[in-house]
């Protein structure tokens, strides 16, 4: 999966309206970001990559790139 495909998957799963998402996008600045979507993101990452994100991980993640780095850059094309 490419990084852009992953961002699109997140966009669809979390129902994010912003069309200008990139690896530099601050996830927590999105209007749709809330505790429910944080849980949705944790579930999506677990289902897609078999990586468990903790609440501490979510606190430390700021951009899509930091999320991708936490998952592991090697898991992306």
Secondary structure as UniProt FT lines:
FT   HELIX           3..13
FT   TURN            14..15
FT   TURN            23..24
FT   HELIX           27..29
FT   TURN            31..32
FT   HELIX           35..49
FT   HELIX           55..60
FT   HELIX           64..71
FT   HELIX           73..75
//
